[in-house]
Amino acid sequence: MTTLILRDPSTVSPRSRADDWAWDPVLAMRELWGWTPWTAADLPPAAAQSFAPRFDVHETASELVFRADLPGIKQDNLEITLTANQLRIAGRREATKHEESERSYLAEREYGAFERVFTLPESIDTEKLQATMTDGVLSVVVPKKPETQPRQIPITVTAPKA
């Protein structure tokens, strides 16, 4: 059971409650009401910002397909490399520049650099890899080698021996 103690705020300073054993929810709420989250000091510095796009990876009988939503990323800021069986997709999204006279109320968009590395199976055809960007969606198609694709084996029906 929790004990709530209501005190007269004029007799209790917010700093003296650390020495007190009882938590005062009314005093805590008064402190929260006075909190102003929209100051520049509360925003993380630009270097601490990170951007981590999520990828969808699926496989068909003939290829592996990697997709990621990358709106706002220019082609110059995107790099796709293939080394041995490592597919590396890296890029960066630039931060939006604001004037000093502007006041920000909310900043949820992510920006910064990202890098993802995927280990590919040895059954891929590295010479035919394709990457396309359509409406901010990156698609990387990695075809499989024809000899590793499943093939149907014909069944020969024979009459039973009598």
N, C-alpha and C positions, 0 to 999 in steps of 0.2 A: 504494500500500500504506500502511496506517495503522499507526503505532507506538503500542502501548499500554504505558503505564508504570505499574506498580503500586508505590505508595509506602506507607510506614507513615504512617497518618493522624496519629500523635502528633507527627511531625516537620514536617508541612505544615499551615499554617493555610489556611482557605478563601480568605482575602483575598490571600494571597501568590501564588496561582496565576495572577492576572492578569498578573504580571510574567514568568511562565514561558511558554515557547513550546510546550510539550506539553500537550494536553488530557488530563485524568485522568478517565475515565468512572466510576471507582469513587467518587471524590470528588464528582462531579456527582450520582450516584445517592444518596449520603448526604445531599446538600443537598435533593434532591427528597423523600426519605423524611421529612425534617423539616418539609416545607412543609405548612401547615395552611390549606386553601382556604376553610374555613367560618367565617371571621371577617367581621364587618360591614364592615371596611375594604376587603375585596375586592369587595363588591357595589357596582355603580354607583349613583350617587345617583338618587333618584326622577325628577328632571328629565331625566336622560339616557335613561330608559326610553322605548322607542317601541313602537308597535303597528302592524303593517302587514299587514292581512288580505289574502289572495289572492283574486282574483276570477276567475270563469269567465264568459266572454262568448261567446254563440253566436247565430247568426242562422238564422231560418227564413224561409219565403217571405213571411210576414206580419208578423214582428216581430223585434226584437233583445231578448235576455234576458241580464241581468246577475245573477250570483249570487255571494254571499260568505258564508262561515261567520263569524258574529259572535256566538258564545255569550257570555253575560254582559253584553251591551250593552243598556241600557234604551232604550226608545223615546224618552225625553226626551233622551238623549245621542246621538241619531242625527239627521242632517239631510241631506235630499236636495233639491237645487235644480237647476233647469234655466234656463240663461241662454243665449239664442240657440241655438246647437247644442252647448253645453257642459253635460254632465251631471256634477254634483258630488255626491259621496257622502262625507260627513265624519262623524266621531263620536269617542267616547272610551270607554275601559273603565277603570273606577276600580280602583286598586290595592287588594289585600286588606290590611286593617289587622291588625297583629299586636300582641299584648301584649308588654310589655317582658320579662315572665318567660318568654316563648316563645323557643325556639331554632330557627332555620331551618337545615335541612340542604341544601335544594335549592330554587331559585327559577327555574323555567324559563318560567312563564306570562308572556306579554307583556301589558303594559297601557300606557295613555297615549292620546294623540290620533293620529288618522290622517285623511288626506284623499286622495281619488282623483278625478281629473277625466278624463272620457272625451269625446272629440270625436265627435259623432254626425253621420251623413250628413244631407243636407237633405231626404231622402225620408221623414222620420219625422213622425208625427202627434203633436205636442207636447201636444195637448189630452187625449189618452187615455192618458197615461203612468200606470202603476200600480205601487205598491210594497207588498209584503207581507213579513211576518216570520213564519216558521213553524219552531218548534223550533230557534231560533238561526240560521236560514238566511235571509238577506235576498235577495229576488227582486225585481228591477226589470224590468218588461216595458214596452218601448217599441215600440208598433205602428207599422207603416209606413203611409203614405198609400195609399188604395186605387188611385189612379191610377199608383203606382209599383210595385205588385205585379205579378208576371208573370201574364200571362193566356194561355190557349191560343187559338191562331189555328186556326179550322177550315180544313180542306183540302177543296177542291172537286175532285172527280175528273171529268174530262171524257174523252169517248171521242176517240181520235186521229182526225184528219181523213184521209179516204181520198182 
